Amino acid sequence: MLFRPKYTINTIYNLDPQKLNEMGIKAVFSDLDNTLLAWNKFETAKEMDKLNKQLAKANIKLVVISNNNAQRVGKVLNPYHIDFVSAARKPLPFAITRKREEMHLQKDQVMMVGDQLITDMQAGNLAGVETVLVKPLVETDKWNTRINRFFEKIIFFFLGLSHRVTFKETLQNG
């Protein structure tokens, strides 16, 4: 399905690099706002840095795929030496596909993690990579994301997922 994630977990910070290696994942592509960082708080940057280092030790590359502009994304990620694609135009899959091909990876070696069905899950599914939906780090959103959240509720309903999405502690099927 276009919007349906393959996995759901509470937070990107629960990803287990060993489990990802067992799955053959070589790159975790992640949304930025409300997935890696609370959009309105930068305290989560320490957790992001720790995750990046844990993934790197396991030979897994963290890459941020963001619809934000390069100045905003770079300001946050450059101090941590995290690669990114800005102005990704999600839900279009082109940024994910282009970055995956640039890294010489197969579709099943890449996982797209995000907090939105309409942008992150749709882009990941259209690109043919593994998809993981996480709970947003904070319950408030920027004005433009609030619009997506409204439509997301409708999509959850039609997918039969409204009030039944179970965010798990760890990555597992179903």
C-alpha positions in Angstrom: 0.0 0.0 0.0 1.1 3.5 -0.7 0.8 4.9 2.8 1.2 1.8 4.9 4.5 1.4 6.8 6.1 -2.0 7.0 7.1 -1.4 10.6 6.0 0.9 13.4 8.2 1.7 16.4 8.0 4.3 19.2 11.1 6.2 18.2 14.0 6.0 15.7 16.3 5.8 18.8 15.0 2.2 19.4 16.6 1.0 16.1 19.0 -1.8 16.9 22.1 -1.7 14.6 22.6 -5.5 15.1 19.0 -6.2 14.0 19.5 -3.9 11.0 22.6 -5.7 10.0 20.7 -9.0 10.2 18.1 -7.5 7.9 20.8 -6.5 5.4 20.2 -2.7 6.0 23.2 -0.6 4.9 21.6 2.8 5.2 18.9 4.4 7.4 17.3 7.3 5.6 15.4 9.5 8.1 13.2 12.5 8.1 14.5 15.3 10.3 11.7 17.2 12.1 9.8 15.2 14.7 11.7 12.0 13.7 15.3 12.7 14.6 14.8 16.1 16.2 11.8 17.7 17.8 11.1 20.5 15.3 11.0 23.1 18.0 13.7 21.8 20.4 17.3 21.0 19.6 18.0 19.0 22.8 17.4 15.8 20.9 20.6 16.5 18.9 22.6 14.5 21.5 20.5 11.5 20.9 20.8 11.9 17.2 24.6 12.1 17.4 24.6 8.9 19.6 22.4 7.1 17.1 24.6 8.2 14.2 27.7 6.8 16.0 26.0 3.5 16.9 24.9 3.0 13.3 28.4 4.0 12.0 30.0 1.4 14.2 27.7 -1.2 12.6 28.7 0.1 9.1 25.2 1.6 8.6 25.0 5.1 7.1 22.5 7.6 8.5 21.2 10.0 5.9 18.6 12.6 6.5 16.0 13.1 3.7 14.2 16.4 4.4 11.8 18.7 2.7 13.5 21.6 4.5 16.0 23.9 2.8 19.7 23.2 2.8 20.5 26.1 5.2 18.1 24.8 7.9 19.1 21.1 7.6 22.8 21.9 7.3 22.8 24.1 10.3 21.5 21.2 12.4 23.4 18.3 10.8 26.8 19.6 9.7 28.2 19.8 13.3 27.5 16.1 13.6 28.8 15.1 10.1 25.5 13.6 9.1 24.8 13.4 5.4 21.6 14.9 4.1 19.4 15.6 1.1 17.4 18.8 1.4 14.4 20.0 -0.6 13.6 16.4 -1.1 10.0 17.1 -2.3 8.6 14.1 -0.4 6.2 12.3 -1.1 8.0 12.1 -4.4 10.5 9.2 -4.3 13.2 10.8 -6.4 15.5 12.0 -3.6 15.4 8.6 -1.9 16.1 6.8 -5.2 18.8 9.2 -6.2 20.6 8.9 -2.9 20.3 5.1 -2.8 21.7 4.8 -6.3 24.5 7.3 -5.5 25.4 5.0 -2.5 25.3 1.9 -4.8 22.6 0.2 -2.6 19.8 -2.1 -3.5 16.2 -1.2 -2.4 16.2 -3.9 0.3 19.4 -2.4 1.9 17.7 1.0 2.7 15.2 1.8 5.3 13.2 5.1 5.3 12.1 6.2 8.8 9.7 9.1 9.4 6.7 10.3 11.4 4.3 11.1 8.6 2.3 8.8 6.3 1.8 11.4 3.6 5.4 12.4 3.1 7.8 9.8 4.6 5.9 6.5 4.2 4.6 7.4 0.8 8.0 8.4 -0.5 9.7 5.3 0.9 7.0 3.0 -0.5 7.2 4.7 -3.9 11.0 4.3 -3.8 10.5 0.6 -2.9 12.6 0.7 0.3 11.7 -0.6 3.8 9.5 1.9 5.7 9.2 2.6 9.4 6.7 4.9 11.0 7.6 6.4 14.3 5.6 8.5 16.8 6.3 12.2 16.4 8.9 13.3 19.0 6.5 16.2 20.0 2.8 16.5 19.6 2.9 20.0 18.1 3.7 20.6 14.4 4.7 23.5 12.2 1.7 25.0 10.4 2.4 23.1 7.1 2.6 19.8 8.9 -0.7 20.3 10.6 -2.4 20.2 7.2 -0.8 16.8 6.5 -1.8 15.5 10.0 -5.5 16.3 9.1 -5.3 14.2 5.9 -3.3 11.5 7.7 -6.2 10.9 10.1 -8.4 10.2 7.1 -5.8 7.9 5.6 -5.5 6.0 8.9 -9.3 5.5 8.9 -9.4 4.2 5.3 -6.5 1.9 6.0 -8.4 0.5 8.9 -5.6 1.7 11.2 -7.3 4.5 13.1 -6.8 4.0 16.8 -5.1 0.7 16.1 -1.6 1.6 15.2 0.6 -0.1 17.7 4.0 1.5 18.0 6.4 -1.2 19.2 9.5 -0.8 21.3 11.7 -2.6 18.8 11.6 -3.3 15.1 9.5 -6.3 14.2 7.1 -7.4 11.5 3.4 -6.7 11.9 
